[in-house]
Amino acid sequence: MVLEVEPPTITGIQLQEGNVLLSFMTQDGAHYAIDCSETLVTGSWTAIMTDITGNGGVVTASNFDVATAPRRFYRVRLTSP
């Protein structure tokens, strides 16, 4: 059986006590990763969290390394288990 998974949707992003909290909708059993980049140039993305398992609801992850970057872009992507 093949699991049909919708692309992840970011539902919220906030700065809280120097940490970025990124929330996104997941599907139960799907696997996700979060990447960041300081530019939007192709090939400039770095994986900061991998192997996040979806639970069928909203998952919130935090990135604790934001003090060193004047700006940062985030994306959530599907991965293979």
TORRO-188228 format. One record per residue: residue in one letter; z, x negated, y of N, C-alpha, C, O in turn. Coordinates in steps of 0.02 Angstrom, whole numbers, plus 50000, padded with zeros to 5 digits. Example, Ala and Ser with C-alpha at 12.3 -4.5 7.8 and 13.67 -1.06 7.14 Angstrom:
<sefis>
A503904934049716503904938549775503904934049835504234928849834;S503544935849888503574931649947503944935550002504024933050057;
</sefis>
This chain:
<sefis>
M500004995849941500005000050000500004995650062500394990850067;V499574997150109499514993350172499894997150226499795003150236;L500334993550260500714996450315500284996450377500094991050402;E500135002350404499765002750466500255002450524500695006750530;V500184997450565500664996250619500324996650686499794993650697;E500635000350731500395000850800500584994450837501094991450822;P500174992450886500364986650927501034988050962501174993750980;P501454982950971502104984051002502034985951076501574983651110;T502484990051099502504992151168503154989951200503694991651176;I503114985951253503714983851289503974989851327503614993051366;T504614991551316504914997351348505374995551406505554999851446;G505554989151411505994987151466506084979651469506054976251418;I506194977251529506364970151539506834969851598506714972851650;Q507384966151589507874965651642508204958851642508234955451590;L508454956951699508834950751706509564952551709509774956551751;Q509964949651664510674951251661511064944751651511024941551599;E511444942951702511854936951700511454930751681511684926651641;G510864930051709510444924151696510034924451632509684919751617;N510084929951595509704930651533509184936251541509314941251574;V508604935251511508094940451510508194944551448508214941951392;L508254951151456508294955751400507624959451396507414962751443;L507294958751339506634961651328506694966751273506894965151217;S506534973051288506564978451239505864980751222505424981151265;F505764982151158505104984551136505174989151076505644988651037;M504694993751070504684998551015504424995250952503944991450954;T504744996750896504544993750832504414999150780504585004950789;Q504094997050727504015001250668504424998250612504464992150605;D504725002550573505155000350518504774995750471504244997550445;G505044989750459504744985050412504214980450441504014975650408;A503984981750502503494977350533503854971150560504454971350573;H503474965750567503764959350591503444957450658502844958250668;Y503864954950703503654953550771503874946550793504324943550763;A503554944050845503744937850878503684938850953503294943050976;I504084935050991504054935151063503824928351087504094923151066;D503324928251130503054922151159503184922251234503264927551264;C503204916251264503254915951337502784910651363502554906251326;S502634911151427502204906251460502374906351534502584911451561;E502294900651567502394900351639501744901551677501744902151738;T501184901951640500534903651668500194908551621500434909751566;L499644911351643499264915951600498634912651573498154916051554;V498634905951571498074902251545498054902951469498574902551436;T497464903951442497384904451370497654898151336497534892551359;G498034899151283498304893551245498964890851272499224885851246;S499244894051323499854891451353500484894951327501034893751353;W500424899351277500994903251252501404899151203501134895451162;T502064899951207502534896651162502964901951128503244906351162;A503014901651062503444906351026504174904651040504384898951031;I504564909651063505274908451076505724912251027506304910351018;M505454917450995505824920950943505314923150891504784925850908;T505474921950829505024923950775505424927750722506044927750723;D505074930750677505384934350621505874939750643506424940350617;I505664943750692506054949650713505794955450671505204957050673;T506234958650634506034964250591506144970850627506694972050653;G505634974950627505684981450659506134986250621506204985750560;N506444990850658506904995650627506685002850639507045007550622;G506095003850668505855010550682506065013050751505925018750769;G506415008950788506655010750855506545005050903506135000550892;V506915005250957506865000051008507304994050988507884994950970;V507014988150992507384981950980507434978251046506954978051084;T508014975451061508114971451121508274964351101508724963051061;A507894959651130508004952551117508134949151184507904951551236;S508494943651183508634940151245508384932951242508384929851189;N508174930551301507944923651309508424920251356508484922051414;F508764915151330509304911951368509074905951408509484902951443;D508444904151406508204898051439507794899851501507234897351509;V508054903951544507664906151602507824902351666507444902851715;A508364898751668508564895351730508084889851750508034888151809;T507724886951702507274881351717506574883551738506184879351760;A506414889851732505734892151747505734896651809506094901651811;P505334894951860505314899151920504994905951906505134910851941;R504564906251856504274912651834504094911851760503974906351736;R504084917451726503924917251655503624923951635503854929251656;F503094923551594502764929351567502964930051493503074924951459;Y503014936151469503204937351400502684941851366502354945951398;R502624940951301502214945551261502554946251193502884941751168;V502444952151163502694953551096502084954351052501604957751071;R502104951250993501534951750948501764953050877502334951550857;L501314956050839501444957150767501344950650729500914946650747;T501744949550678501664943750635501654946050563501794951850548;S501484941650518501514943050447502224941550422502554937050447;P502454945350373503124944050346503184937250312503714935550287;
</sefis>
